[in-house]
Structures are given as structure tokens and as C-alpha cells.
Amino acid sequence: MSQAISMTPQEVSDYIADAGRQAWLVPDVPETTPRREIKSVGIIGAGTMGGGIAMNFATVGIPVTILETRPEALERGLGVVRKNYQRSADKGRFPQDEVAARMGRLTGTLSMEDLAECDLVIEAVFEDMDLKKKIFTDLDRIMKPGAILATNTSALDIDEIAAVTSRPEDVIGLHFFSPANVMKLLEIVRADKTADDVIMTSMDLAKEINKIAVLVGVCPGFVGNRILFARQAQAQKLVYQGAMPWDVDAALNTFGFRMGPYQMSDMAGLDIGWKKGAKTTNPIRDALCELDRRGQKTSAGYYDYDENRRPSPSEVTAGIIRDITGVEPGGAPSQDEIIDMCIHPMINEALKILEEGKAQRASDVDIVWLNGYGWPADKGGPMLYGDMVGADKVLATMEKLGAEDDRFAPAETLRKLAREGGRFTEVQPG
Ligand SMILES: NC(=O)c1ccc[n+]([C@@H]2O[C@H](COP(=O)([O-])OP(=O)(O)OC[C@H]3O[C@@H](n4cnc5c(N)ncnc54)[C@H](O)[C@@H]3O)[C@@H](O)[C@H]2O)c1
């Protein structure tokens, strides 16, 4: 029998503070491991992520060379960085002359050879395995010995990327979050062969650029996105049970997320990974995109938007959902049920991540979700929330969801916690 644990707000914030301190520790690598010196950084791709990543280094005085394929892309990327710095200076965050000083640390190039002497290079091109493999093959040829070769991939197999080089020990994932100059979280992804000094140098560097680092292992989506995928899959299923996107979002907003899954999709753009005529695993999204309802940028997505970008539930979306799902209005899960059906699979997925040894400790999962995905602080993160709810309740939800879909089968550890007691936050990685 597992008991739900009630915690005072002070106990929750003490837990979070302690989890934050723990996240910096890497027990299986000696703290005395010599670090590599990082005095210059190369970034490949000046898109959404590349530009933001570059700002982190330029801000703390580390010179950055940014590589693009076309002059227009380079100009556009550097223009966005300048605008961001200018906006911050105008708000009084730093003196006006800092804009030029920081921009002065950024050099654009169209030739990869110009990265050769950088101590660290971070690849931030499109999420495409073949392209990333080609880039790492070139980096292997070009980069000076001892340079750290990092990828910002969101979910791809970093072991596979490292394997195209003759120096997989120098390869690591540095997974920034968007906007990369603002978001605090940095998932440092240790691949099979990543050297100890590459890990420790990356952890130190994270501190230097004012990030909160969490060391994770290679699996699809790593820790943060893997748990997000579980929530998204469940959010998609809920509309087949009569819930509308705004019902799902409202439930998660009530739980404490500033944005629910459909609000997030509309903001990010529904057409990520979609092409005209595509039939993906999400036919509702496909149908919306075909109507040019691609999210906030087209003033229509799951929601309708007015001229001030205020969302309202959409009759068009509701009609598409009814057509595709065949579900009549009424009989939808309650708000509490929606919360459990979205949140409990996240807890379950986190346990599977721990079983596979892809996180160093349970509380690291909480640090990832608190700092990268807006998990409400009063609910402590998926693992502490598991303690608050109790394993019995989470297991009951997962048995139901797992019976409909294998992906949601209860984790072994969840069964064990329910059977034998114990806390989610104290689960040890496998
Ligand atoms: N956007 C996000 O929220 C986010 C968050 C975390 C991680 N990521 C990951 O970061 C990576 C980049 O994503 P993004 O959103 O910045 O994409 P993006 O499309 O905004 O930018 C990619 C840039 O790479 C450039 N590029 C392509 N091939 C190149 C090459 N051979 N050499 C140099 N530049 C090249 C493109 O011109 C483009 O400007 C992806 O792997 C993505 O999964 C994205």
C-alpha cells in the first residue's frame, strides 16, 4: 500500500532547492577530473536555436563563430540576435554600449574551416539525422584534436551521430531549450562513449553561462521531451473521448501549467514536421494545416485568434474533430480525469527513464520539468507530485490507459511502489 504524502509549501520549496543542488553532482565521475579549456565556440546554424545559443556565450565574453549555408540566413540570424540584445538594453537590463560589445564577439561565416580552431562546436541545424551525420563527418575531418563536438538535437540518437566520427569520446549532447538565451535548462546528454572530461567541462560551462544543467542519457527525447511526448500522446487520445482541445488545456491550466498541449502547439506552429498532403499519425492536425490553420502565426490553429492574438474555441476545429473521431459531444472526461490522464503517464514515463538509467536521480526529472517546461512549482515536479498523489492512484490510471495502449503500460517500478510502498523521489536509477 502506498500512501499519498502531504507537504507544506515550505517543504516543497526546500525539496526543489535541494534537487537543484543535487543536479550538479555526477557521482560516477571524479570531481578532480581535469577540464578542457573553452575559450572559443563555434555554432552551426543561425536559426531559432543557433542564434539563442550563441547569445549565451557572447553575453559572458566567449567569442563565437556562427556557420550558415547562405549569406541571407546568416544575416537574418545575426539580425535577430542584435534585435534581442537591443531590446534588453532598451529595457535597461545592461548599458547600451554592451550591445556592440556583445555583437563584437560574434563572427559569421559560410565556411566550416573557420570553426577548426574552436574549443567547442555546437551543431544546431534542422532535426535531420542524415544532415547531422554529414556535419559530424566534416567536423571530424576539420576540427582540431581535443575540441568538444556537441549537438543540440531534441530527440535523435547521439550514439548514432557520434559513430560517424573517429572520436566519439569528444561527442556530447547540449540540449538547449527555446528561447535558448532565456530558458534556464540545459540537458547535457552523455552518449555511450562520451569522455569524463567532456562531461565535466560541459557541466562547468553550463554554470558559466548561467544555466541549470541536468546530465541525462541517450533515449528518444532524452528526459524532458520523452516525458512531453507521453503527455502529448495522451492529449491527442483525449479528443477521441469527447474532450475538446480547450478542455484539455483548461484542465492543465488549472493544474498550473501556463500553457496546455494545444496552446503550445498553436504557439509553436502546427506545421512543424508537416508538408502539404501529408498523412501523419495526427489526422486532426493534418486537416487543420490543410485549411491553413497552422497556429498563432496564421491567426488560426486549434483555436481562433483575434487581432490581439487572444484565443477562443473554434467551431471549425470542433467540426473537424467530430468528423474525424465520430464522437458526439457529451460524455467527455471531467477536468480531474483529464489531469490524471495527462499527468500520470508523465510520472510513469519518468519511472521508465529511471529504470533504463537515463537520469542520474529521480529529482533530476523534477529539475528538468520545473526549469524547461513550466511545471508548477507548488507541485514540485513529476516525481514529487507522484509522492503527493501516491502510487496506488497513479497505478490505477496507468492500468486503465495501458490496457488500451501498450505505450502506457505501468512501469515495473510503479507496481513495486504500489505494492511495497516507498517514494517516487527516492527511486534509484537502474
Ligand atoms: N526550436 C526549438 O524549440 C528547439 C528546441 C531544442 C532543440 N531544437 C533542435 O535544434 C536544432 C535546430 O532547430 P531550430 O529550431 O533552430 O531550426 P531552424 O530551422 O530555426 O534553424 C536551422 C538552421 O540551420 C541552418 N543550416 C542547415 N543546414 C546547415 C549546414 N549544413 N550548415 C550550416 N547551417 C545549416 C539553416 O539554414 C537554419 O538557419 C534541431 O535539431 C532541433 O530539433 C529545437
The ligand as a Gaussian input file, in Angstrom:
#p B3LYP/6-31G(d) Opt

LIG

0 1
 N       13.127000      25.123000     -31.928000
 C       13.119000      24.533000     -30.746000
 O       12.248000      24.788000     -29.903000
 C       14.223000      23.570000     -30.378000
 C       14.487000      23.307000     -29.030000
 C       15.551000      22.462000     -28.694000
 C       16.281000      21.854000     -29.707000
 N       15.983000      22.113000     -31.021000
 C       16.814000      21.467000     -32.042000
 O       17.762000      22.421000     -32.505000
 C       18.060000      22.169000     -33.875000
 C       17.787000      23.417000     -34.672000
 O       16.447000      23.782000     -34.562000
 P       15.925000      25.245000     -34.934000
 O       14.531000      25.340000     -34.414000
 O       16.931000      26.248000     -34.553000
 O       15.870000      25.140000     -36.543000
 P       15.854000      26.324000     -37.594000
 O       15.212000      25.777000     -38.805000
 O       15.305000      27.575000     -36.987000
 O       17.398000      26.600000     -37.887000
 C       18.260000      25.691000     -38.503000
 C       19.302000      26.493000     -39.234000
 O       20.340000      25.619000     -39.671000
 C       20.818000      26.098000     -40.904000
 N       21.520000      25.024000     -41.598000
 C       21.003000      23.932000     -42.235000
 N       21.992000      23.165000     -42.731000
 C       23.156000      23.783000     -42.420000
 C       24.519000      23.484000     -42.662000
 N       24.875000      22.376000     -43.349000
 N       25.456000      24.326000     -42.198000
 C       25.109000      25.439000     -41.523000
 N       23.832000      25.775000     -41.258000
 C       22.863000      24.955000     -41.694000
 C       19.572000      26.569000     -41.641000
 O       19.885000      27.472000     -42.679000
 C       18.786000      27.211000     -40.492000
 O       19.057000      28.597000     -40.382000
 C       17.211000      20.963000     -34.276000
 O       17.982000      19.795000     -34.126000
 C       16.075000      20.997000     -33.267000
 O       15.492000      19.740000     -33.072000
 C       14.978000      22.954000     -31.383000

